Amino acid sequence: MNGVCVRWRGWVDLERLDGVGCLEFDEEKAQIEDMMLREQLELYNQRLRDIEERQRAYRSQQADMDVEVGGQLWVSG
């Protein structure tokens, strides 16, 4: 039942290990858990966007440096 928003209702006789119960969906806790999951996913997506942006900037910088170095070698060669 890990990660499932349910509530157990019933009774158990601990001497006889007998009882009656049922599981009910807890709408309020489910909404809270859903909100927390959405916030966590948004943070992960933002981190991925940041990493991709840094990679693009790094690759662009590397390409610019290759052009500069290539141009200097061509001129001096």
N, C-alpha and C positions, 0 to 999 in steps of 0.2 A: 504494500500500500504506500510505499515511499513516493512522494511527489503527487499523490492524489489527495484532493481536498474532500475528505469524507468525515463524517461524524458517526460514531457507533452509539446506538441507543439500545438499551436493554438492561437485563439483570443477569447475574451469575451467582448461583449458590456454590460457594467455595468448598463446602463440606461434601456435597454430592457431585460437584463439577457439572452442574446442570444449569441451564438457563435459556433465555430467549433474547434475541437481539436482531438488529438490522443496521445496515450502513446507509446513511443519508448523505447526499451531495451537499457540501457547504459552499453555497454560492458566494458568500462574502469573502471567505478565504481564497476561493478560486480567483476572484477578481483581483485581490491583492497580489497573489502569486503571479497572475498573468501580467500585471503592471510591472512587477519586479523583473520578470523575464524580458519584457519589452525594453525596459531601461538598460538592462545588461546587454541585450543584443545591439542596442543603439550605441553603447560605449564600444563594443567590439567593432562595429561597422566604422565608427569614427577613427578608431586606432588603425584599421585597415586602410582607410582613406589617407591618413597621415603617413603611413609607411609607403603607400604607393606614390604619394606626392614627393616624399623624400627620394625615393628611387628614381622618379622621373627627373628631379632636379640634379641628382648625382650623375645620371646618364647623360643629361644635357651638358653638364659641366665637363664630363669626360670627353664628350664629342667635341666640344669647343676647344679643349686642351689638345686633342689629337689634331684638329685642324691647324691650330697655332704651331704645334711642334712640326707637323707635316709641312706647313708653309715655310717655316724657318729652315728646315732641312732642304727643301726644294730650292730656296733662294741661295743658300750657302753652298749647295752641291754643284 
